[in-house]
Amino acid sequence: MRCIVCERLGVDQTTRTEAHHLIGYGMGKKASDLLTIPLCSSHHARGNMGEAIHETPIKQWQVVFGRQEELLLLTNEKLECL
């Protein structure tokens, strides 16, 4: 799948897609694989100027790119259409 953030912003994805496990749902461990969203490398772990979710405070990232739960719903809707 394409990066859900790039798709939502209507921009071309320039890096590979990685599975992001939602932050705050793993009780100290990695969250379930059912709680993942597709993010490009730039929005996941290696972004510029606050673009990467793992390089930015989560609340700040979500203000700019959307709440994780909202992006999960969009991802699941896309999967249902496949």
N, C-alpha and C positions, 0 to 999 in steps of 0.2 A: 504494500500500500504506500501511497504517497504520504508525506508528512502532513498531518492534519492541520498544523498551524500554517504552513506554506499554502496549502489548498484554501484554507479559510481566508488568508490574506490576499489570495489571487496572485501569488508570486511564483516564479520558477524555482523548483527545488534543485539545488546545485550540489548537494552531498547525499550520501546514501541514507536510507531509512534504518532506524534502530528502534527496538521496542523499549518504551519507557514504562516502568512499573510505577504506578501512582505513589507519591510520597505521602506518608501518614497512614497507610492502610496495612502495614505488615507487622504491627506490634513488635517493633525492634528488629524485624527481619524483612526480607524482600516481600513485597506484596504478591498476591496470587497472579498467575499469568492471565487470569480473566480480567484483571485490572490493569491493562496495558493500553497505551496509545502509540501510534506510529509517529515518531519525530525524526527529522533529519538530524545529522550530526551537529549542525549549527544550532538547532533549537534544543538538542538533547544535552550534549556534553562539551562541545567545542565551539561556542559562539563568540561573537564580537559584540561589545558594548551592551552586555546584559541580555543577550539573546538565548543563551543556554540555560535550561532549567536547573542543571546541577552546578552552575557557576553564579547563580543569582538567588537571593532570598525568595523562597517560593511565593510568598504573598505579593511581592513586587513583580515577579514574572507573570503571575496570574492576572494582575491588573492590566498588563500590556497584551498578553496573548490569550487569556481566557482561563477559567477555572478548570482544573484537571477533570472534575466530574462532568462538566459540560462537554469537554473534548472527548471524554469516554463515551458519552451518549451519541455524539456525532459519529465516532468510530464504529460503534455498534450498529447504528442505522445504516452506515455504508456496508457493513458486513452482511446485514440482512438482505440487502439488495443484490448481493452476488449470487 
